[in-house]
Structure formats: C-alpha cells, structure tokens
Amino acid sequence: MCVLDSLITSKTRIKMLLKFFSNSSSSAYLREMAEEFRESTNSVRHELNNLSQAGFLLFKEEGRTIVYRANTTHPFYQELRNLVHKYLGIDKIVDQILSRLGDLDAAFVVGDYARGRDVGTIELVVVGDVDVRYLQRLVDKAKKMVSRDIRFEVLSKSEYEFRQHLFERELQIWGANRVGDVGKSGLNVRITKTKANE
C-alpha cells in the first residue's frame, strides 16, 4: 500500500487529487470523471462536493455542465501539488534525471500523467543537447525508484520551437520559465519510440 492510499482512504478522492493537482490546467466535469475513474456518478459527486466545500476545487457552469478545476489560490494548493508530484515520482525524475543532464532547455511530462492519470508509464519530453545514452542510463535507474515505466523523447531546441504549440497543456517540470503548468489548448504530444527508449 502506498503512502497516499494509507493517508487518504477514498480511492475516488485520490484519483481526483491526481487529476486536478498534478497539472493546474486540468479541468473536468462529473460524467467525464465517472467514466474515467469507472465510478458511479454519486461517489464522484460526493467527493466533488467535499473538495469544493473545502475550497480545494473551483467550479463554473458551462451551459448545463459544471466544470471543476483546482483552486490554485487555496493556501494548501502548493502542498497538495507537491504531495501529488511525489506520489507520481515527478520529484525523483527532476532530481535523478533532469538535474544531471547538463545542457537542458526544458522538460515536460506529457500524455496521461500530465492529465493526472496514473497509468503506469510516464512520458517525458526533454528539450536540449543531451547525451541520449546517458539519459537512458538515468531513466533506467529512475524507473526502479518511481516504480513506473518511463519513456522519453529528446527534441532539439529548433524541433521544440516548431512543435511548441503541442505542449501548451502539458506539465512543464524543467526550463528557464519553470512554471510547472503550461497553457490551455488541450493538444497532446505523441511519443515516438526510438532505439534509446525501447
């Protein structure tokens, strides 16, 4: 049993914390979460109400739908976010991989983990002039620490600039403007397999 599971006994609440606090640009509505979590709408509604009443989530009506998102101004937002990042292993990725790479311009967690879904494979995009073999060795060590598979793609600065619009909703975890969360477009980045990350 992981630390978060023993601290928070509601599986639905854990899934919500992962969804909303891994990336502040995440938003969702009741039925979408019920389908994603494979839970009843009543159990999802119950947890949404609890987190909203505590001020952790904000909501707004869009037509007949209520859309929820993290309250980034809540006094405990940063602490919850840090807890979620530790649970997902993002802190170890920064410490054990990114901080050791040298000439690194940016790094993003993309795909499911950027959306707060713990699916077992972290997809990482690294931007800069890095030694791919060294990166692979660091990734292999970090996989054991985070108990998750890690796939990566390396982009040059010019490749990143050409595809930058694809990263607007992804989770930036390294860079000159290290902001943690980026943008609002909803586009996804496709990770391609290379010899280095097969």
Backbone as a chain_set.jsonl record, in Angstrom:
{"seq": "MCVLDSLITSKTRIKMLLKFFSNSSSSAYLREMAEEFRESTNSVRHELNNLSQAGFLLFKEEGRTIVYRANTTHPFYQELRNLVHKYLGIDKIVDQILSRLGDLDAAFVVGDYARGRDVGTIELVVVGDVDVRYLQRLVDKAKKMVSRDIRFEVLSKSEYEFRQHLFERELQIWGANRVGDVGKSGLNVRITKTKANE", "coords": {"N": [[0.846, -1.185, 0.0], [0.595, 2.195, -0.862], [1.844, 5.38, 0.396], [0.037, 7.53, -0.008], [-2.376, 6.16, -0.341], [-2.736, 5.109, 2.214], [-2.972, 7.392, 3.706], [-5.156, 8.767, 2.623], [-8.2, 7.42, 2.407], [-10.261, 7.194, 0.557], [-10.577, 6.041, -2.621], [-11.611, 7.314, -4.837], [-11.282, 10.009, -4.169], [-8.496, 10.16, -4.148], [-7.954, 9.74, -6.877], [-9.12, 12.069, -7.885], [-7.523, 14.059, -6.702], [-5.093, 13.488, -7.963], [-5.833, 14.042, -10.608], [-6.534, 16.823, -10.601], [-4.459, 18.147, -9.224], [-1.998, 17.473, -10.267], [-1.539, 18.906, -12.529], [-2.295, 22.144, -13.016], [-3.849, 23.122, -15.088], [-5.725, 21.256, -15.655], [-9.086, 20.314, -16.085], [-12.437, 19.208, -15.496], [-15.618, 17.519, -15.821], [-18.496, 16.132, -14.095], [-19.676, 13.633, -15.251], [-17.673, 12.924, -17.068], [-15.517, 12.4, -15.337], [-16.614, 10.276, -13.857], [-16.765, 8.286, -15.813], [-14.021, 8.101, -16.547], [-12.828, 7.348, -14.081], [-14.172, 5.064, -13.612], [-16.296, 4.896, -11.805], [-19.297, 5.358, -9.861], [-21.607, 8.005, -10.629], [-22.65, 9.147, -8.343], [-20.723, 8.65, -6.274], [-18.566, 10.085, -7.276], [-19.707, 12.655, -7.41], [-20.131, 13.095, -4.664], [-17.46, 13.278, -3.673], [-16.565, 15.45, -5.216], [-18.208, 17.468, -4.183], [-17.308, 17.496, -1.494], [-14.566, 18.292, -1.81], [-14.925, 20.73, -3.105], [-16.438, 22.208, -1.232], [-14.524, 22.426, 0.745], [-12.881, 24.176, -0.446], [-10.837, 23.423, -2.151], [-11.368, 22.869, -4.798], [-12.582, 24.677, -7.63], [-15.517, 25.684, -9.39], [-17.471, 26.113, -12.383], [-20.336, 26.979, -14.283], [-21.002, 25.759, -17.474], [-23.069, 26.102, -19.811], [-25.225, 23.446, -19.487], [-23.535, 22.014, -17.976], [-21.296, 21.476, -15.28], [-18.095, 22.519, -14.689], [-15.094, 21.55, -13.186], [-12.087, 22.571, -11.479], [-8.75, 22.845, -10.116], [-8.28, 24.915, -7.258], [-6.065, 27.215, -7.436], [-5.345, 29.239, -5.762], [-5.767, 28.467, -3.223], [-4.686, 28.093, 0.159], [-3.371, 25.643, 0.674], [-2.77, 24.638, -1.789], [-0.204, 24.435, -3.127], [1.152, 22.664, -1.429], [-0.444, 20.331, -1.643], [-0.113, 19.864, -4.354], [2.661, 19.361, -4.456], [2.702, 17.004, -2.919], [1.217, 15.276, -4.585], [2.911, 15.258, -6.824], [5.146, 14.018, -5.711], [4.05, 11.516, -5.122], [3.541, 10.599, -7.726], [6.117, 10.444, -8.638], [7.43, 12.484, -9.887], [9.112, 14.323, -8.662], [11.396, 12.775, -8.224], [12.15, 12.249, -10.837], [12.982, 14.775, -11.645], [15.112, 15.193, -9.799], [16.79, 12.882, -10.156], [17.16, 12.558, -12.885], [16.782, 14.906, -14.679], [18.238, 17.016, -13.434], [20.8, 16.178, -13.786], [21.536, 16.221, -16.413], [22.787, 18.336, -17.776], [23.127, 20.45, -20.462], [20.212, 21.445, -20.778], [17.176, 22.584, -21.984], [14.384, 22.502, -21.552], [11.824, 20.458, -20.041], [9.148, 18.17, -20.168], [6.354, 16.507, -18.766], [4.168, 14.487, -20.43], [1.008, 13.546, -21.977], [-0.967, 11.012, -20.373], [-0.106, 11.277, -17.641], [0.292, 14.03, -17.429], [-2.301, 14.759, -17.441], [-3.172, 13.897, -15.06], [-3.595, 11.164, -14.697], [-2.782, 8.135, -13.408], [-1.248, 5.839, -14.979], [0.843, 4.102, -15.137], [2.957, 4.415, -16.943], [5.211, 6.882, -17.467], [5.483, 9.581, -19.59], [7.993, 11.395, -21.021], [9.3, 14.375, -22.302], [12.213, 15.736, -23.412], [14.061, 18.649, -23.9], [16.794, 19.819, -25.58], [20.402, 19.693, -25.872], [21.406, 16.736, -25.317], [23.078, 13.81, -24.073], [21.977, 10.915, -25.268], [22.406, 8.22, -24.596], [23.419, 8.416, -21.991], [21.207, 9.618, -20.786], [19.381, 7.486, -21.069], [20.521, 5.621, -19.274], [20.161, 7.009, -16.853], [17.371, 7.125, -16.812], [16.746, 4.391, -16.645], [17.642, 3.823, -14.043], [15.978, 5.551, -12.557], [13.443, 4.499, -13.067], [13.205, 2.298, -11.369], [13.147, 3.562, -8.912], [10.761, 5.055, -8.954], [8.876, 3.191, -9.452], [7.537, 2.895, -11.887], [7.152, 2.741, -15.439], [9.208, 4.596, -17.672], [9.122, 6.495, -20.492], [10.844, 8.234, -23.037], [11.437, 11.117, -25.104], [13.672, 12.953, -27.039], [14.111, 16.262, -27.971], [15.508, 18.657, -30.202], [16.316, 22.138, -29.707], [15.303, 23.629, -31.862], [13.466, 21.795, -32.989], [11.648, 21.648, -30.877], [10.736, 24.328, -30.796], [9.371, 24.429, -33.23], [7.3, 22.644, -32.69], [6.135, 23.667, -30.441], [3.533, 24.577, -29.802], [2.157, 22.252, -29.262], [2.653, 21.65, -26.648], [1.234, 23.125, -24.854], [-0.683, 22.388, -22.892], [0.649, 20.58, -21.437], [2.667, 19.27, -18.741], [5.077, 21.211, -17.542], [8.196, 20.585, -16.243], [10.741, 21.41, -16.066], [12.832, 24.106, -16.996], [13.711, 27.371, -18.346], [11.664, 29.158, -17.792], [10.47, 27.951, -15.558], [7.579, 26.993, -14.81], [5.862, 25.015, -14.022], [3.099, 24.394, -14.734], [1.56, 24.652, -17.876], [-0.16, 26.633, -20.205], [-3.322, 26.234, -22.184], [-4.461, 24.799, -24.373], [-5.154, 22.086, -24.881], [-4.043, 20.218, -26.586], [-2.266, 17.237, -27.504], [0.832, 15.467, -27.134], [2.46, 13.15, -29.147], [4.318, 10.386, -28.276], [7.128, 9.049, -29.691], [8.67, 5.923, -30.336], [12.084, 5.331, -29.904], [15.295, 3.899, -30.625], [16.687, 4.292, -28.282], [14.763, 4.34, -26.254], [13.36, 1.951, -26.283]], "CA": [[0.0, 0.0, 0.0], [1.419, 3.403, -0.926], [1.616, 6.368, 1.442], [-1.175, 8.29, -0.291], [-3.514, 5.27, -0.082], [-2.944, 4.965, 3.654], [-3.333, 8.707, 4.227], [-6.488, 9.1, 2.116], [-8.801, 6.107, 2.192], [-11.184, 7.209, -0.583], [-9.902, 5.876, -3.916], [-12.136, 8.354, -5.733], [-10.636, 11.268, -3.797], [-7.108, 10.085, -4.625], [-7.993, 9.958, -8.326], [-9.393, 13.496, -8.117], [-6.323, 14.829, -6.355], [-4.135, 13.287, -9.054], [-6.333, 14.725, -11.803], [-6.548, 18.279, -10.502], [-3.275, 18.738, -8.612], [-0.761, 17.187, -10.992], [-1.411, 19.951, -13.547], [-3.368, 23.086, -12.686], [-4.717, 23.411, -16.232], [-6.716, 20.189, -15.78], [-10.463, 20.58, -15.692], [-13.277, 18.067, -15.84], [-16.987, 17.571, -15.331], [-18.916, 14.952, -13.344], [-19.807, 12.39, -16.03], [-16.349, 12.619, -17.617], [-14.732, 11.767, -14.276], [-17.219, 8.986, -13.525], [-16.308, 7.347, -16.841], [-12.564, 7.922, -16.437], [-12.5, 6.65, -12.839], [-15.021, 3.86, -13.538], [-17.006, 5.024, -10.537], [-20.659, 5.866, -10.031], [-21.685, 9.474, -10.579], [-22.908, 9.545, -6.951], [-19.481, 8.699, -5.494], [-17.783, 11.205, -7.803], [-20.384, 13.882, -6.958], [-19.866, 13.224, -3.225], [-16.094, 13.778, -3.488], [-16.51, 16.807, -5.785], [-18.824, 18.368, -3.198], [-16.395, 17.63, -0.345], [-13.384, 19.085, -2.181], [-15.385, 22.094, -3.424], [-16.805, 22.872, 0.025], [-13.281, 22.712, 1.469], [-12.19, 25.23, -1.18], [-9.752, 22.884, -2.969], [-11.797, 22.919, -6.201], [-13.482, 25.724, -8.096], [-16.373, 25.183, -10.461], [-18.27, 27.103, -13.102], [-21.316, 26.392, -15.184], [-20.837, 25.965, -18.905], [-24.321, 25.543, -20.316], [-25.843, 22.566, -18.495], [-22.447, 21.24, -17.38], [-20.456, 22.158, -14.284], [-16.7, 22.147, -14.904], [-14.295, 21.702, -11.976], [-10.637, 22.681, -11.624], [-8.086, 23.116, -8.832], [-8.207, 26.288, -6.788], [-4.628, 27.466, -7.287], [-5.12, 30.261, -4.738], [-6.001, 27.873, -1.9], [-3.432, 28.088, 0.93], [-2.709, 24.34, 0.634], [-2.625, 24.163, -3.174], [1.176, 24.052, -3.434], [1.489, 21.467, -0.659], [-1.124, 19.198, -2.279], [0.552, 19.65, -5.639], [3.934, 18.704, -4.163], [2.381, 15.643, -2.478], [0.833, 14.519, -5.782], [4.122, 15.071, -7.642], [5.969, 12.982, -5.06], [3.352, 10.248, -5.322], [3.733, 10.193, -9.117], [7.542, 10.266, -8.901], [7.946, 13.605, -10.683], [10.244, 14.902, -7.933], [12.565, 11.917, -8.463], [12.557, 12.462, -12.236], [13.754, 16.021, -11.66], [16.359, 15.005, -9.053], [17.64, 11.792, -10.627], [17.394, 12.588, -14.333], [16.921, 16.221, -15.311], [19.286, 17.834, -12.817], [22.104, 15.607, -14.125], [21.717, 16.164, -17.867], [23.641, 19.388, -18.334], [22.55, 21.47, -21.342], [18.801, 21.112, -20.912], [16.372, 23.796, -22.097], [13.06, 22.297, -20.966], [11.353, 19.076, -19.95], [7.704, 18.092, -19.969], [5.62, 15.257, -18.636], [3.083, 14.617, -21.405], [0.058, 12.44, -22.031], [-1.844, 10.694, -19.244], [0.358, 11.832, -16.371], [0.037, 15.469, -17.457], [-3.744, 14.894, -17.211], [-3.476, 13.389, -13.735], [-3.989, 9.749, -14.736], [-1.66, 7.268, -13.042], [-1.433, 4.653, -15.822], [1.997, 3.223, -15.035], [4.044, 4.817, -17.841], [5.417, 8.332, -17.521], [6.03, 10.011, -20.877], [8.841, 12.547, -20.766], [9.916, 15.019, -23.464], [13.376, 16.503, -22.984], [14.473, 19.578, -24.945], [18.163, 20.285, -25.399], [21.501, 18.903, -26.438], [21.733, 15.784, -24.264], [23.627, 12.511, -24.44], [20.833, 10.006, -25.177], [22.799, 7.003, -23.866], [23.474, 8.768, -20.566], [19.814, 9.801, -20.393], [18.797, 6.155, -20.936], [21.014, 5.035, -18.019], [19.478, 7.697, -15.761], [15.968, 6.694, -16.841], [16.692, 3.019, -16.139], [17.762, 3.881, -12.582], [14.809, 6.234, -12.009], [12.278, 3.602, -13.17], [13.146, 1.485, -10.155], [12.812, 4.435, -7.787], [9.375, 5.534, -9.016], [8.024, 2.019, -9.698], [6.759, 3.139, -13.091], [7.939, 2.789, -16.657], [9.437, 5.963, -18.157], [9.506, 6.595, -21.9], [11.254, 9.616, -23.294], [11.767, 11.601, -26.439], [14.557, 14.109, -26.968], [13.932, 17.22, -29.056], [16.438, 19.791, -30.244], [15.615, 23.397, -29.441], [14.55, 24.015, -33.058], [12.31, 20.89, -33.086], [10.697, 22.087, -29.857], [10.126, 25.588, -31.224], [8.438, 24.108, -34.298], [6.17, 21.897, -32.115], [5.848, 24.26, -29.131], [2.092, 24.678, -29.56], [1.669, 20.963, -28.775], [2.993, 21.497, -25.235], [0.556, 24.157, -24.069], [-1.39, 21.825, -21.719], [1.486, 19.559, -20.81], [3.218, 19.65, -17.448], [6.491, 21.585, -17.648], [8.871, 20.322, -14.974], [12.093, 21.974, -16.134], [13.006, 25.109, -18.034], [14.047, 28.73, -17.931], [10.441, 29.706, -17.211], [9.963, 26.785, -14.845], [6.297, 27.398, -14.258], [5.118, 23.867, -13.517], [1.942, 24.122, -15.577], [1.655, 25.489, -19.056], [-1.171, 26.8, -21.231], [-4.694, 25.8, -22.104], [-5.038, 24.41, -25.659], [-5.698, 20.737, -24.877], [-3.399, 19.344, -27.562], [-1.476, 16.162, -26.917], [2.061, 15.147, -27.844], [2.623, 11.716, -29.37], [5.68, 9.931, -28.006], [7.554, 8.044, -30.661], [9.719, 5.066, -29.806], [13.386, 5.363, -30.544], [16.146, 2.799, -30.142], [17.119, 4.587, -26.929], [13.756, 4.112, -25.219], [12.614, 0.699, -26.465]], "C": [[0.886, 1.242, 0.0], [1.003, 4.391, 0.156], [0.312, 7.125, 1.218], [-2.42, 7.457, -0.017], [-3.785, 5.118, 1.408], [-3.347, 6.287, 4.301], [-4.761, 9.083, 3.856], [-7.156, 7.787, 1.718], [-9.773, 6.067, 1.015], [-10.393, 7.131, -1.888], [-10.346, 6.952, -4.902], [-11.463, 9.686, -5.435], [-9.188, 11.291, -4.264], [-7.065, 10.356, -6.125], [-8.254, 11.417, -8.655], [-8.184, 14.362, -7.798], [-5.275, 14.698, -7.447], [-4.556, 14.088, -10.28], [-6.126, 16.228, -11.708], [-5.239, 18.889, -9.989], [-1.961, 18.319, -9.254], [-0.492, 18.292, -12.012], [-2.574, 20.908, -13.376], [-4.248, 23.446, -13.879], [-5.759, 22.322, -16.456], [-8.083, 20.668, -15.315], [-11.301, 19.402, -16.154], [-14.684, 18.294, -15.3], [-17.374, 16.194, -14.79], [-18.929, 13.671, -14.17], [-18.47, 11.957, -16.643], [-15.498, 11.893, -16.576], [-15.292, 10.404, -13.893], [-16.779, 7.928, -14.535], [-14.82, 7.048, -16.699], [-12.179, 7.09, -15.219], [-13.21, 5.301, -12.72], [-15.704, 3.77, -12.183], [-18.42, 5.507, -10.829], [-20.64, 7.391, -9.974], [-21.942, 9.945, -9.156], [-21.629, 9.625, -6.132], [-18.582, 9.836, -5.971], [-18.381, 12.526, -7.333], [-20.091, 14.141, -5.482], [-18.468, 13.818, -2.99], [-15.916, 15.181, -4.073], [-17.09, 17.82, -4.797], [-17.904, 18.584, -2.007], [-15.208, 18.529, -0.667], [-13.758, 20.524, -2.521], [-15.723, 22.857, -2.149], [-15.579, 23.226, 0.852], [-12.455, 23.79, 0.757], [-11.053, 24.745, -2.061], [-10.074, 22.923, -4.462], [-12.699, 24.118, -6.439], [-14.357, 25.12, -9.184], [-17.095, 26.336, -11.122], [-19.202, 26.367, -14.047], [-20.986, 26.765, -16.613], [-22.034, 25.298, -19.568], [-24.963, 24.719, -19.214], [-24.802, 21.731, -17.757], [-21.697, 22.095, -16.362], [-19.046, 21.613, -14.443], [-15.902, 22.503, -13.651], [-12.82, 21.839, -12.331], [-10.055, 23.001, -10.243], [-8.126, 24.606, -8.521], [-6.743, 26.592, -6.48], [-4.316, 28.554, -6.266], [-5.371, 29.719, -3.321], [-4.673, 27.811, -1.144], [-2.667, 26.759, 0.881], [-2.507, 23.819, -0.783], [-1.213, 23.64, -3.442], [1.581, 22.791, -2.682], [0.828, 20.222, -1.252], [-0.466, 18.846, -3.607], [1.888, 18.917, -5.444], [3.722, 17.251, -3.728], [2.032, 14.754, -3.676], [2.061, 14.254, -6.648], [5.046, 14.023, -7.026], [5.346, 11.61, -5.258], [3.583, 9.716, -6.739], [5.203, 9.959, -9.469], [8.163, 11.4, -9.686], [9.131, 14.26, -9.987], [11.52, 14.092, -8.162], [13.061, 12.049, -9.906], [13.405, 13.726, -12.338], [15.111, 15.806, -10.996], [17.309, 14.01, -9.706], [17.941, 11.828, -12.124], [17.73, 14.002, -14.794], [18.06, 17.05, -14.731], [20.686, 17.352, -13.185], [22.428, 15.672, -15.614], [22.59, 17.251, -18.462], [22.857, 20.388, -19.151], [21.099, 21.137, -21.692], [17.983, 22.399, -20.934], [15.022, 23.666, -21.409], [12.79, 20.807, -20.876], [9.876, 19.1, -19.58], [7.3, 16.656, -19.662], [4.405, 15.446, -19.527], [2.118, 13.441, -21.285], [-0.735, 12.278, -20.752], [-1.388, 11.309, -17.926], [0.18, 13.346, -16.313], [-1.444, 15.757, -17.224], [-4.16, 14.348, -15.855], [-3.97, 11.958, -13.712], [-2.758, 8.889, -14.493], [-1.821, 5.939, -13.769], [-0.22, 3.73, -15.828], [3.162, 3.557, -15.95], [4.104, 6.34, -17.905], [6.076, 8.653, -18.856], [6.724, 11.354, -20.67], [9.391, 13.073, -22.083], [10.998, 15.951, -22.933], [13.831, 17.36, -24.153], [15.883, 20.06, -24.637], [19.157, 19.361, -26.064], [21.986, 17.948, -25.355], [22.285, 14.49, -24.857], [22.529, 11.469, -24.203], [21.191, 8.734, -24.415], [22.879, 7.264, -22.362], [22.061, 8.955, -20.013], [19.142, 8.439, -20.18], [19.249, 5.479, -19.641], [20.322, 5.673, -16.817], [18.015, 7.266, -15.664], [15.84, 5.29, -16.269], [16.785, 2.982, -14.611], [16.504, 4.485, -11.953], [13.559, 5.36, -12.058], [12.112, 2.782, -11.9], [12.714, 2.322, -8.962], [11.345, 4.83, -7.773], [8.377, 4.402, -9.253], [7.051, 2.236, -10.854], [7.698, 3.077, -14.29], [8.096, 4.255, -17.059], [9.868, 5.867, -19.616], [9.873, 8.038, -22.157], [11.474, 9.854, -24.775], [12.635, 12.831, -26.243], [14.307, 14.973, -28.199], [15.054, 18.244, -29.017], [15.614, 21.051, -29.971], [14.773, 23.809, -30.651], [13.332, 23.11, -33.272], [11.232, 21.295, -32.089], [9.982, 23.368, -30.294], [9.103, 25.366, -32.329], [7.165, 23.455, -33.747], [5.672, 22.483, -30.797], [4.357, 24.321, -28.814], [1.496, 23.367, -29.031], [1.849, 20.793, -27.264], [2.212, 22.437, -24.318], [-0.186, 23.624, -22.844], [-0.573, 20.765, -21.012], [2.122, 20.128, -19.548], [4.709, 19.932, -17.587], [7.134, 21.395, -16.283], [10.306, 20.837, -14.954], [12.11, 23.02, -17.231], [13.288, 26.474, -17.463], [12.855, 29.413, -17.271], [9.745, 28.635, -16.392], [8.678, 27.117, -14.097], [5.471, 26.237, -13.744], [3.959, 23.481, -14.397], [1.952, 25.112, -16.723], [0.347, 25.47, -19.826], [-2.531, 26.174, -21.074], [-5.247, 25.185, -23.384], [-5.624, 23.008, -25.714], [-5.086, 19.809, -25.907], [-2.503, 18.35, -26.859], [-0.234, 15.918, -27.749], [2.158, 13.645, -27.973], [4.075, 11.357, -29.128], [6.011, 8.865, -29.035], [8.657, 7.225, -30.047], [10.995, 5.237, -30.622], [14.179, 4.181, -30.024], [16.488, 3.016, -28.663], [16.056, 4.254, -25.894], [12.88, 2.888, -25.481], [12.913, -0.247, -25.352]], "O": [[1.83, 1.326, 0.785], [-0.063, 4.255, 0.757], [-0.443, 7.338, 2.166], [-3.415, 7.981, 0.484], [-4.939, 5.009, 1.82], [-4.001, 6.288, 5.343], [-5.492, 9.648, 4.67], [-6.71, 7.121, 0.783], [-10.076, 4.981, 0.521], [-9.633, 8.042, -2.219], [-9.549, 7.438, -5.703], [-11.11, 10.418, -6.36], [-8.701, 12.323, -4.726], [-6.224, 11.125, -6.59], [-7.676, 11.952, -9.601], [-7.862, 15.29, -8.54], [-4.638, 15.683, -7.82], [-3.727, 14.738, -10.917], [-5.598, 16.841, -12.636], [-4.945, 20.044, -10.296], [-0.901, 18.773, -8.821], [0.664, 18.579, -12.322], [-3.725, 20.521, -13.573], [-5.313, 24.032, -13.685], [-6.593, 22.446, -17.352], [-8.214, 21.338, -14.29], [-10.929, 18.687, -17.083], [-14.909, 19.146, -14.44], [-16.662, 15.212, -15.003], [-18.248, 12.71, -13.813], [-18.176, 10.765, -16.723], [-14.839, 10.899, -16.885], [-14.53, 9.474, -13.63], [-16.457, 6.802, -14.156], [-14.406, 5.889, -16.727], [-11.307, 6.225, -15.306], [-12.894, 4.497, -11.842], [-15.694, 2.735, -11.516], [-18.702, 6.005, -11.919], [-19.765, 7.989, -9.347], [-21.503, 11.034, -8.786], [-21.455, 10.573, -5.366], [-17.911, 10.478, -5.164], [-17.65, 13.421, -6.907], [-19.832, 15.279, -5.091], [-18.314, 14.75, -2.201], [-15.204, 16.007, -3.503], [-16.529, 18.898, -4.601], [-17.73, 19.715, -1.553], [-14.876, 19.425, 0.11], [-12.984, 21.442, -2.251], [-15.342, 24.017, -1.997], [-15.589, 24.217, 1.582], [-11.451, 24.26, 1.292], [-10.361, 25.563, -2.667], [-9.171, 23.0, -5.295], [-13.474, 24.519, -5.57], [-13.968, 24.144, -9.826], [-17.308, 27.39, -10.522], [-18.895, 25.282, -14.539], [-20.725, 27.927, -16.927], [-22.022, 24.1, -19.849], [-25.219, 25.232, -18.124], [-25.157, 20.834, -16.993], [-21.493, 23.291, -16.57], [-18.82, 20.407, -14.346], [-16.016, 23.609, -13.122], [-12.357, 21.305, -13.338], [-10.782, 23.379, -9.324], [-8.019, 25.445, -9.415], [-6.244, 26.268, -5.402], [-3.151, 28.772, -5.934], [-5.202, 30.442, -2.34], [-3.64, 27.509, -1.741], [-1.445, 26.749, 1.03], [-2.109, 22.667, -0.961], [-1.049, 22.521, -3.93], [2.277, 21.938, -3.234], [1.464, 19.174, -1.353], [-0.288, 17.673, -3.936], [2.202, 17.975, -6.172], [4.481, 16.367, -4.126], [2.497, 13.618, -3.769], [2.233, 13.145, -7.154], [5.658, 13.233, -7.744], [6.056, 10.643, -5.535], [3.796, 8.518, -6.926], [5.502, 9.34, -10.491], [9.313, 11.294, -10.114], [10.064, 14.709, -10.654], [12.605, 14.663, -8.28], [14.263, 11.968, -10.16], [14.422, 13.747, -13.032], [16.142, 16.185, -11.551], [18.508, 14.271, -9.8], [18.889, 11.186, -12.576], [18.844, 14.259, -15.25], [18.774, 17.72, -15.477], [21.663, 18.052, -12.921], [23.494, 15.219, -16.031], [23.091, 17.084, -19.574], [22.012, 21.103, -18.613], [20.809, 20.614, -22.768], [18.08, 23.214, -20.017], [14.56, 24.604, -20.758], [13.437, 19.999, -21.542], [9.422, 19.93, -18.792], [7.843, 15.71, -20.233], [3.689, 16.441, -19.405], [2.386, 12.469, -20.579], [-1.131, 13.258, -20.121], [-2.216, 11.816, -17.169], [-0.063, 13.89, -15.236], [-1.806, 16.873, -16.852], [-5.345, 14.331, -15.524], [-4.694, 11.573, -12.794], [-1.808, 8.911, -15.276], [-2.451, 5.017, -13.251], [-0.255, 2.676, -16.464], [4.258, 3.033, -15.756], [3.159, 6.995, -18.345], [7.101, 8.07, -19.21], [6.118, 12.319, -20.204], [9.895, 12.299, -22.897], [10.736, 16.835, -22.117], [13.973, 16.864, -25.271], [16.14, 20.634, -23.579], [18.796, 18.386, -26.724], [22.867, 18.292, -24.566], [21.989, 14.133, -25.998], [22.192, 11.177, -23.055], [20.365, 8.217, -23.663], [22.458, 6.432, -21.558], [21.755, 8.505, -18.909], [18.41, 8.261, -19.206], [18.442, 4.83, -18.975], [19.94, 4.979, -15.875], [17.488, 7.068, -14.569], [14.925, 5.021, -15.491], [16.088, 2.2, -13.963], [16.019, 3.99, -10.936], [12.7, 5.467, -11.182], [10.996, 2.598, -11.415], [11.989, 1.837, -8.094], [10.741, 4.933, -6.706], [7.167, 4.63, -9.253], [5.896, 1.814, -10.801], [8.896, 3.332, -14.164], [7.203, 5.064, -16.808], [10.872, 5.227, -19.93], [9.292, 8.954, -21.576], [11.666, 8.932, -25.568], [12.358, 13.658, -25.374], [14.294, 14.478, -29.326], [15.499, 18.652, -27.945], [14.383, 21.028, -30.002], [13.65, 24.286, -30.487], [12.278, 23.589, -33.689], [10.044, 21.287, -32.413], [8.762, 23.474, -30.174], [8.075, 26.042, -32.364], [6.075, 23.683, -34.272], [4.868, 21.855, -30.109], [3.965, 24.133, -27.662], [0.432, 23.384, -28.412], [1.261, 19.89, -26.668], [2.511, 22.528, -23.128], [-0.309, 24.339, -21.849], [-1.06, 20.12, -20.083], [2.107, 21.339, -19.328], [5.51, 19.009, -17.732], [6.684, 21.964, -15.289], [11.002, 20.714, -13.946], [11.479, 22.846, -18.274], [13.13, 26.715, -16.266], [13.017, 30.159, -16.305], [8.538, 28.439, -16.532], [8.692, 27.471, -12.918], [4.459, 26.461, -13.08], [3.851, 22.316, -14.778], [2.313, 26.275, -16.548], [-0.203, 24.398, -20.078], [-2.88, 25.654, -20.014], [-6.468, 25.056, -23.476], [-6.517, 22.757, -26.524], [-5.579, 18.695, -26.084], [-2.038, 18.596, -25.746], [-0.25, 16.144, -28.959], [1.956, 12.932, -26.991], [4.97, 11.962, -29.717], [5.264, 7.904, -29.22], [9.496, 7.755, -29.318], [10.976, 5.28, -31.852], [13.76, 3.529, -29.067], [16.57, 2.063, -27.888], [16.396, 3.917, -24.76], [11.771, 2.799, -24.954], [12.382, -1.357, -25.325]]}, "num_chains": 1, "name": "protein.A"}
